Amino acid sequence: YCSSLQGNIRFNVIGVKLEVGNDLVVELSEAVGSFASPVVLATVNTPYLMGNIAFTIPAETPDGNGYRLRVTSTQPAIVGAPNSRDLTIQAPSTLTIAATQETGLCVDTPVVFTATAGNIAAPVFQWRVNNTVVGTNSATYEKTSHKDGDVVTCRFLSTSCGASPVASITLSLIPNPTVTLAADPGIFLC
């Protein structure tokens, strides 16, 4: 599972009558499976004995591979059994890019772009300039010819958790000087 993931948990209450005003609460264990300090993922006010409860895993949930989910009831107070398998939760992958220079560029100034990946073991990089694929599967890309406003983008082609991150830089060039030659009417040219 990914942090920030939305999901549903099915519940089925057997042998107990839920009272009016009852809340069903979806709880997430600590990363080691302990419910000593559970995180509340969702609360639903319902007297129904079966159904689904939508929940969201908080973005700040630490990575771990021993998480469990359970449903509790408030009226009467019942603690449901946790799911039977450990859950792995991981934060989404992150991507940032930096350039040796972004502004004040001349047309042929070489620029090296460097991508930094977070929370992904073996990223597969894809570089684009103005949405055209360039470069190779590398954390760096060198661009030697530019137009003002070129947008250099890097993305992961695959990620283990969530959408593939994308990062972009827009280049700003110094305009080429305009040189105008004019003859001086007082000078004779051959």
Disulfide bonds with the S-S distance in Angstrom:
Cys2-Cys161 1.97
